[in-house]
Amino acid sequence: MSPRIPRSLVPIGIAALLAAVAVPAQAQAEVGTGHTLPAGTRFYVDPHSDAAKQAVNDLLHHDFTGATAMAELASWPEAHWFTDGTPDQVADQAHSLVRSAARTGTVPVLVAYDIPLRDCSQYSSGGAQSDADYRAWIAGLAHGIGRSRALVVLEPDALANLPSDCSPSTDPTGALTAGRIADLRYAVSVLEQQPNTTVYLDAGNSHWQSVGTMAQRLLQAGVENTQGFSLNVSNFFATGRSDHYGTWVSNCLWYATKGPAAAHGHTDWCASQYYSPAAPNDGLPGDSVNADDPSTWHWTDQWFQQNVGTPPAGELAHFVVDTSRDGQGGWTPPAGKYTGDPQTWCNPPGRGIGDRPTADTGTPLVDAYLWIKTVGQSDGQCNRNVPGATVDPEYGIVDPPAGTWWPDQALTLVRNANPALTFNRGH
């Protein structure tokens, strides 16, 4: 029989465990000032995270293995999502977060996620009711940050999934898409007015929009006024793919704005993860670019080498990558199991945590690997497009709604972490 632990001592025990692995504020690298992200930046760890609460719950139930796993998870920094509320409410919440981070000498990661018609009204639907409401909300967020140090990931999927992408009938006049672009440009403007805020405009993932299309949308939304863009938010594609794709997007941005005069405005000329004019495209194996086969991406590399060359490093946009769930890469469903879209992005089984959060990435254009998606929160109530199904056939249950903490999923992600998860000791 397991020994009884007095309930009054459990939170103290967990707090002591987390305190033992936390890095004292005085040991942290300088967080710096200004908009750029220093390589030695350390990110804020929320002592009240879902994982920290789960560790307490597991210990109360004498699940020492689970408690340890959740305590390990809770020792690492994750982003804080701002998804709703009034302008005053979001300002207060942001101010509280940046103040807590400042006391620990760390930089908080904030996700602004309240754009109108968010997620095409699907699993993560919601967002502001109008462009005016959104602008007031994002101004409140910026006001809450104020002069404090903060990193903001701006509106995941908002550019990769424009209203015009939702369905043929969603935005027949283009007015909603124009409003989306204007809202993002406004958000960039007000956030960049804060003197110590680092802004990354979201650019989807390596298996979504082509390089040229994403570069064009980033330019329309004002990426040149930010520190760059973010990739793989809430997704599972291997870090190397994101690094590769992001480097292409960055080079395409340069090519179409600062490169050869004839190329100005022509992001559409850029090769991508789907096609490169440098490839023979003769139908033979390996002679065309396949987004699912990075071994074919050398054709796109070749196009960039021939047409873009080596731009000045200081003129290239940087980016950050969400590595919170990409340790095992993407999920390939069993052959023949699903006749429709198997929703490979939605709570795929057997995934794991990826690279640890760090601003020392070793990759020239990657400012940071971050855990942007909260590890252990559900993507939504997936049914793999099985007609009439509400149960997720991969789990045999109805998945929790999007954004809901899912303890079993969190434990799976920890157990499958690559590299294996350990306590964060500040390195």
Residue, then its C-alpha position, 0 to 999 in steps of 0.5 A: m500500500s502506498p504511504r498516505i501523504p497529507r493533502s496540505l503537504v502535497p502542493i508544498g512538495i510539488a512547489a519545492l520540486l519545481a523550485a529545485v529545477a527553476v533557474p534563479a532570476q539572477a542566474q538568467a541571461e539579460v533579457g535585453t531591450g528593443h525588438t530583437l531577441p538575444a540568443g541568451t534569452r530565457f523564457y517565462v515558466d508559469p508556476h500555475s500551468d496545466a501541467a503543474k496543476q496535473a502534477v499536484n493532482d497526480l501526487l494527491h492520487h499517489d501516481f508518482t510516475g505521472a506526477t514526476a512526468m508532469a513536473e518535468l513538463a511544468s518546468w519548461p516555458e510555454a506560451h500563454w494564449f489570449t483568445d477573448g475578453t474585452p480590451d480592458q480584460v486582455a490589457d489586465q491579463a497581459h500586464s499581469l503576465v509581463r509583470s510576473a515574467a519581469r520578476t523572474g528575469t525572463v521573457p513571456v511568450l504571448v499568442a494573440y488569437d482573436i481574429p474575426l472568423r478564426d479557424c473558418s468557424q471550425y474546431s477553434s472557432g471564435g474571435a472578435q465580432s468585427d474588425a473594429d472590435y478586434r482592433a480595440w482588443i489588440a490595442g488593449l493587449a499592446h497596452g497591457i504589455g507596455r514597455s515590458r519585455a515580451l514575445v508575441v506570436l500574432e494570430p496563428d493560421a490567420l494568413a495561412n487560412l484567409p477567409s477566401d480559403c474557407s469556402p467559395s461562399t465565405d468571402p465572395t467579394g473579398a471584403l472579409t479577406a481585405g479586412r483580415i489583412a488590414d487587421l493584421r497590419y494594424a496589429v503589427s503597428v500597435l504591437e511594434q509601438q511597444p519598445n520591447t516587444t518582439v513580434y512574429l507574424d504567423a505563417g502556417n506550416s511547411h505542408w500548407q501554403s506554398v513558399g511564394t503564396m505565404a511570402q506574398r501574404l506576409l508582405q501584405a500583412g506587414v511582415e517587414n515591420t516585424q521581427g519575422f514570422s512563426l511556423n508549425v504552431s499547433n502542428f507536428f511537422a519535424t523541426g528540420r522541415s520547418d527550418h527548411y521551409g522557413t529559410w525558403v520563405s525568408n529568401c523569397l521575401w528578400y528576392a521579391t523586395k530587395g533582390p533583382a529588380a525584375a523580381h520585385g513583387h514576384t513572390d510567385w516566381c519562387a520555387s516551393q515545397y510543391y514545385s521547382p522549375a529546376a526539377p526535370n518533372d519528367g515523371l521519374p522517381g525523385d524528379s519532382v518536388n514532393a512536400d511529403d518527401p524532403s529528399t526531393w527538396h534539393w530541387t527547390d534548394q537548387w532554384f534558390q541557389q541559382n536565382v537568389g544566391t546568398p543574400p546579406a544576412g542582415e536583410l533576411a527575415h527571421f522566424v520561430v518554430d513551435t516544437s511542442r509536439d513535433g518530436q515524432g514528426g507528423w502522423t501517417p494513418p494506417a493505409g486504407k483505414y480512412t476514405g476521407d480526410p483523416q485529420t492528421w493535424c487533429n490529436p494524432p496518436g503517438r506523437g511526442i514533444g520535440d526540441r526544448p524551448t531555446a533562443d540558442t537554436g544553432t540555425p542562422l535564421v531561427d530565433a527560437y524554438l518555442w512551445i507555442k501550443t500548450v502541451g496536453q491541450s486537445d486540438g478538438q473533437c476529431n472524428r477523422n471524417v467518418p460519416g456520422a461519427t462523434v467518437d475519435p476512432e483513434y482513441g475510442i472516445v469523444d475527444p475533449p473540445a479544442g483547448t481543453w486539458w487532456p491528461d492522457q494526451a499530455l502523458t503520451l507526449v511526454r513519454n514520446a518526447n524526442p529528445a527524452l524530456t528531463f527537468n529544465r535546469g536552465h540550459 
